[in-house]
Amino acid sequence: MLGSKQVYTLDYAKHMDKHRRMKRKLVEFMSKQVEAQDALDKANRRIKTLEKQNKDLKQQQKGGSSRQMDVDSDNQGSEDEEKVDRPTKRASGIKRKPNTYTIETIPRDENGKAILPLELGPLTLISLGTIVSDKPAYHCARHIYPLGYTVERTYMSQVDATAYTTYTCTVEEGDDNEPLFVIIPKDDPENKISGKTATSCWTVVARGANKIRRKSCRNSISGPEYYGLAHPIIRHLIEEEMDVDKCTKYKKTPPKP
C-alpha cells in the first residue's frame, strides 16, 4: 500500500512538472505574438511619419522654404526623448483595449471639453493638468508637460512575472522650476518611481519588469510615448488648452490638409 502511494506521488509530480513546462511554452508563444504585433504597429507608425515628412519636404521645396526646413531639422535633432532599453517580450494574461476614438469622435461636454477619463488602448487619460508656460522646462519642441497631467498605463508587473498591472503616471512640481515625473504601480504602491524625465522613470519600470522575468533588454522605449504625451489625441487635447501659444519652444501639430 505504501509503495503504491509513492508511485502515485511520483506520477503526480511528473504530471505537474510537464503541465508547468507546457504552460511556460504557451506563455512564450503568446508573448511572441504580442511582440510581433507591437513591432508591426511601430513599423506602420514609422511609415506614416516618413510619408508625412516626405510630403512636407516636397511642399517646402515647391515653396522655396529651405530655411524653414533647416530650422525644423534642428528642432528634431535637439529633442530630449532619449531612448532606453525595454522588454523584448510581453507576458500573456491581458488584452489590450482597442483605441476606438479619433480626434473627431472624442466625447465632449456642453462646453466642448473632453470628457475624462478617456480610454485610449493601453492608456487611460485621467487629467490634462495645467500648462505652465512661464517655466521653460515644462515644454520642449515636441512635448508639453502640464502640471498635474495624469494617465494610467497597463504594463508588465515588476513583482509578478506572469501578470500585468496599472501604472499611474503623473507630472508634479519638482525642484529648480522643473517638472518631476512620478510613476506608481498599482500592485506595489510603495515603490514610487520619480525622475526628471519620463524616460528615466520608464527605464526603471522596464528593467524591473525584465529582471523578475530573467529577460535582457534589447529594444528601445520612449518615455514621452509611454507617458502618453506623444499620443496624437492627447497631444491634440493639450494643444486645445489655454496658454499653449505661450510655450515658445513648442511646435504645434500642423493642421490636416
PyMOL commands that set and color helices and strands:
alter all, ss='L'
color gray80, all
select helices_A, chain A and resi 2-63+66-77+103-105+136-138+198-212+223-226+232-239+244-246
alter helices_A, ss='H'
color red, helices_A
select strands_A, chain A and resi 83-87+118-120+123-127+150-156+164-173+179-185+193-195+217-222
alter strands_A, ss='S'
color yellow, strands_A
deselect
rebuild
show_as cartoon
